[in-house]
Amino acid sequence: MPHVFLATLGQRPEAITVALDLLRDRYDLDSAVILHTEPNVSGITKALNDLRRVLKRDYPALPVRYHELRTRTGAGLLDITDADSAMSYFEGIYAVLLDRRRQGVTLHLLVAGGRKAMSIYAALAAALVFSPYDHLWTVLSPSALVDKVGQFHIPPGQRDDVHLVQMPLLNARLPVGMMSAAKLDHPEAIIERLSNRRMDFLTRLTEGQRRVAEAFEQNPDATARELGRILDLGEKTIETHFGAIYHVMAGYLAFGEEIRHKRQALLDLLAGRL
């Protein structure tokens, strides 16, 4: 599977090439994508020009694409200063990651060298898009080393002082019903769905399981036999559905395997208390 390196650019382009050097020790990278804001008046002009020069000089065989992130109206995005610019940045990163994800590549996203807010939004976008095989990276080193202007590569004898660290990332577990291209293209809708735990959980159930869960929610004291009468199903069928629902719930909740009172936990989950 091809490996693609992506990096958000701030005013520290040196972190990008340092990370690139370390990544190339581990992976055969097929291409790179540099994500940046407006290139002329946003304060990254010098950083972008320096990075272009170094990448062209030191990585001539690596295809590099520069992608400018813009506002929702198509104007140049200068910085994250309010809710609109924050969402524009988030959606721009999300769209690029999703496009590469659909190409069936392994993604390596670096969040280092840029503003903290931009790194946070990039990580949030990655959480919605990444598969378990993708990686979110940052660079850790003595500030005097990577923060040094023009230090695009690790000096000899100091490689052990620089660490490329994979950041822990909990990927959003999207149900099958949300995996269509049309729905994935709207990250706000996905976030809204994930924030509604009842709806999100129910979408993970089959139609039959969902009917049982909703009937149980409306009749929490009903036995399996009584729910069977309500739904015109046999008692054993109801119990089978409950077993499947509990199995889904165990995987859905971080502590699912430790649940002792499954009926009450299911009610709490459907009521938004878990």
C-alpha positions in Angstrom: 0.0 0.0 0.0 1.5 3.4 -0.9 2.6 5.7 1.9 1.8 9.4 1.8 3.4 12.0 4.0 1.3 15.1 4.9 2.4 18.0 7.0 0.8 21.2 8.3 3.1 24.2 7.7 3.5 27.0 10.2 6.6 29.1 10.7 8.9 26.2 11.5 9.5 24.4 8.2 12.6 22.7 9.7 10.4 20.3 11.7 8.9 19.0 8.4 12.1 17.9 6.8 13.5 16.6 10.1 10.4 14.4 10.4 10.6 13.5 6.8 14.2 12.2 7.3 13.2 10.1 10.2 10.1 8.7 8.4 12.1 7.7 5.4 14.2 5.5 7.6 11.0 3.5 8.4 8.8 3.8 5.3 9.1 4.0 1.5 7.2 7.2 1.0 5.5 7.7 -2.4 4.6 11.3 -2.2 4.2 14.3 0.2 1.5 16.9 0.7 2.2 20.3 2.4 -0.9 21.9 3.8 -0.6 25.6 4.3 -2.6 28.8 4.7 -2.5 31.8 2.4 1.1 32.0 1.1 1.7 35.7 0.6 0.3 37.7 3.6 -0.4 35.1 6.3 3.1 35.2 7.7 4.4 31.9 6.2 5.8 33.2 3.0 9.4 32.8 4.0 8.8 29.4 5.6 7.0 28.1 2.5 9.7 29.4 0.1 12.4 27.9 2.2 10.6 24.6 2.4 10.1 24.5 -1.4 13.8 25.1 -1.9 14.9 22.4 0.5 12.5 19.8 -0.7 13.4 20.3 -4.3 17.1 20.2 -3.5 17.3 17.4 -1.0 14.4 15.2 -2.1 14.3 15.5 -5.9 12.7 12.1 -6.4 9.8 12.7 -3.9 6.7 14.1 -5.6 5.5 17.0 -3.5 2.1 18.8 -3.7 1.4 22.1 -2.0 -2.2 22.5 -0.9 -3.5 25.9 0.2 -6.3 25.8 2.7 -9.0 28.4 2.1 -12.1 29.7 3.8 -15.6 28.4 3.0 -16.1 31.3 0.6 -12.8 30.5 -1.2 -10.9 33.5 0.2 -7.4 33.1 1.5 -7.2 31.7 5.0 -4.7 33.7 7.0 -5.0 32.2 10.5 -7.5 30.7 13.0 -9.0 33.7 14.6 -12.7 32.8 15.1 -15.2 30.0 14.7 -15.6 30.4 10.9 -11.8 30.3 10.2 -11.4 27.4 12.6 -14.1 25.4 10.8 -12.7 26.3 7.4 -9.2 25.0 8.5 -10.7 21.9 10.0 -12.9 21.1 6.9 -9.9 21.8 4.6 -7.7 19.4 6.4 -10.5 16.9 6.6 -11.2 17.1 2.8 -7.5 16.5 1.9 -7.2 13.5 4.3 -10.5 12.0 3.1 -9.4 12.3 -0.5 -6.2 10.5 0.2 -8.0 7.9 2.3 -10.3 7.1 -0.6 -7.2 6.5 -2.8 -6.3 3.5 -0.5 -3.0 4.8 0.8 -1.5 4.8 4.2 -1.5 8.3 5.7 1.3 9.8 7.8 0.2 13.2 9.1 2.8 15.4 10.9 1.5 18.0 13.3 4.7 19.9 14.3 6.1 23.3 13.5 2.8 25.0 13.2 0.4 26.9 15.5 -1.1 24.9 18.3 -4.7 25.5 17.3 -4.0 24.3 13.8 -2.3 21.2 15.1 -5.4 20.5 17.2 -7.8 20.8 14.4 -5.6 18.7 12.1 -5.6 15.9 14.8 -9.4 16.2 15.1 -9.8 15.8 11.3 -7.5 12.8 11.4 -9.6 11.1 14.2 -12.6 11.2 11.8 -10.7 9.9 8.7 -7.9 7.7 9.8 -7.9 3.9 9.6 -6.0 1.8 12.2 -3.1 1.7 9.7 -2.6 5.5 9.5 -0.3 7.5 11.7 -0.3 10.9 13.4 3.2 12.1 14.2 5.0 14.8 16.0 8.7 15.6 16.6 10.2 15.9 20.0 13.7 17.3 20.5 15.7 19.9 22.5 14.3 23.3 21.4 17.7 24.5 20.5 18.0 21.8 17.8 14.8 21.9 15.8 13.9 25.5 16.6 17.1 26.7 15.0 16.3 28.6 11.9 17.7 26.9 8.8 18.4 23.6 10.6 16.5 21.4 8.1 18.3 18.2 8.9 19.6 16.7 12.1 23.3 17.5 12.7 25.7 14.6 12.8 25.9 13.0 16.2 22.6 14.4 17.4 20.2 12.0 15.8 19.5 10.3 19.2 18.3 13.6 20.6 15.4 13.8 18.1 12.4 11.6 18.3 9.6 11.0 15.9 6.7 10.1 18.1 3.4 8.5 17.0 0.6 10.3 18.8 -2.2 8.3 20.4 -5.3 8.8 18.3 -8.7 7.3 19.0 -10.3 6.9 15.6 -14.0 7.6 15.3 -15.8 4.3 14.9 -18.2 5.1 12.2 -21.1 2.7 11.6 -21.6 1.2 8.2 -24.6 3.5 7.5 -22.3 6.5 7.7 -19.6 5.3 5.5 -21.1 6.3 2.2 -19.2 9.0 0.2 -22.1 11.5 0.5 -22.2 11.3 4.3 -18.4 11.3 4.8 -18.2 14.5 2.8 -19.9 16.4 5.6 -17.8 16.3 8.8 -20.2 18.5 10.8 -22.9 15.9 10.3 -20.6 13.1 11.4 -19.7 15.0 14.5 -23.3 15.7 15.3 -24.2 12.1 14.8 -21.3 10.9 17.0 -22.2 13.4 19.8 -25.8 11.9 19.9 -24.8 8.6 21.5 -28.3 7.1 21.4 -28.6 7.7 17.6 -25.0 6.7 17.0 -25.4 3.4 18.9 -28.7 2.6 17.3 -27.2 3.0 13.8 -24.8 0.2 14.7 -27.6 -2.3 15.2 -29.5 -4.3 12.6 -33.1 -3.4 12.0 -34.4 -6.2 14.2 -32.0 -5.4 17.0 -33.0 -1.7 16.8 -36.7 -2.6 17.1 -36.0 -4.6 20.2 -33.8 -1.9 21.8 -36.4 0.8 21.1 -39.3 -1.4 22.5 -37.2 -2.1 25.6 -36.5 1.6 26.0 -40.2 2.3 26.0 -41.0 -0.7 28.2 -38.0 -1.0 30.5 -39.7 -3.4 33.0 -41.0 -5.8 30.3 -39.7 -9.3 30.2 -38.5 -11.0 27.0 -41.8 -12.7 26.7 -43.7 -9.4 27.0 -41.5 -7.7 24.5 -42.1 -10.6 22.2 -45.8 -10.0 22.4 -45.4 -6.3 21.7 -43.2 -7.0 18.6 -45.0 -10.2 17.6 -41.8 -12.2 18.0 -40.9 -15.3 20.0 -39.3 -15.1 23.4 -36.1 -16.8 22.2 -35.8 -14.4 19.3 -36.0 -11.5 21.7 -33.3 -13.1 23.9 -31.1 -13.7 20.8 -31.5 -10.0 19.8 -30.6 -8.9 23.3 -27.5 -11.0 23.2 -26.4 -9.4 19.9 -27.2 -5.9 21.3 -25.1 -6.5 24.4 -22.2 -7.7 22.2 -22.4 -4.4 20.2 -22.7 -2.4 23.4 -19.6 -4.1 24.9 -17.5 -3.0 21.9 -19.1 0.5 21.8 -18.3 1.4 25.4 -14.7 1.6 26.5 -15.5 -0.4 29.6 -18.1 -2.6 27.9 -16.5 -5.9 28.9 -16.8 -5.0 32.6 -20.5 -4.3 32.5 -22.4 -6.5 35.0 -25.9 -5.2 34.7 -26.4 -5.1 31.0 -30.1 -4.2 30.9 -29.5 -1.1 33.1 -26.4 -0.2 31.0 -28.5 -0.4 27.8 -31.1 1.9 29.3 -28.5 4.4 30.5 -26.9 4.3 27.0 -30.2 4.9 25.2 -31.0 7.7 27.7 -27.6 9.4 27.1 -26.3 8.7 30.6 -23.3 6.7 29.3 
